[in-house]
Amino acid sequence: MKVTENYMESRKLHKEGFSHENRVELEGSGKVLSNSLTSEQEQNDRKACDSKLLEKILERENMNLAFKRVKKNKGSHGIDKLGTDELLDYLKEHGAELTESLLLGGYTPKAVRRVEIPKNNGSKRKLGIPTVVDRVVQQAIH
C-alpha cells in the first residue's frame, strides 16, 4: 500500500491518542491493531456501568417481582418440564447458583420447547415456550 502524506492526514482521528495505525494495518506496522475507538478507561467505565445494571437487575426485590409475574401468568412448562408451581422450591434451592452464573456471565438459557397452535384459517402457528427459570430471568431484565 502506497502511503502518501494526504492519505496519512485523512486517516487521522480527531480524538487524541488514536491514529490511523490503531485501526488500519499498514506495511511495516508491528503494532497490535485495535478495532475499538474507545480508550481503555472508557471501556472500563462501560464495564462498571454494565456491572451496576446487572446488580440492579439481580436485586432481591426485582427478582421476587419477576418470580411473582411468572407465577401469576402461569403458562406452560419448558423443555425441563418444571412448572410454575414447582418454581419457588427450585429457586430456593438453586437461586444463589443462578444469580452467580448471571453475574459471572456464564448463564445460558435452555432450549425453547416448540409447540404448534392452530390458527383460524386451519393452519398452525409455531410458538416457542422458554423454561420458567428463563422466564424469571427475562422478567427480571424487563
Beta strands, then each sheet from edge to edge (+ up, - down):
strand 1: 113-118
strand 2: 124-129
sheet 1: 1+ 2-
end
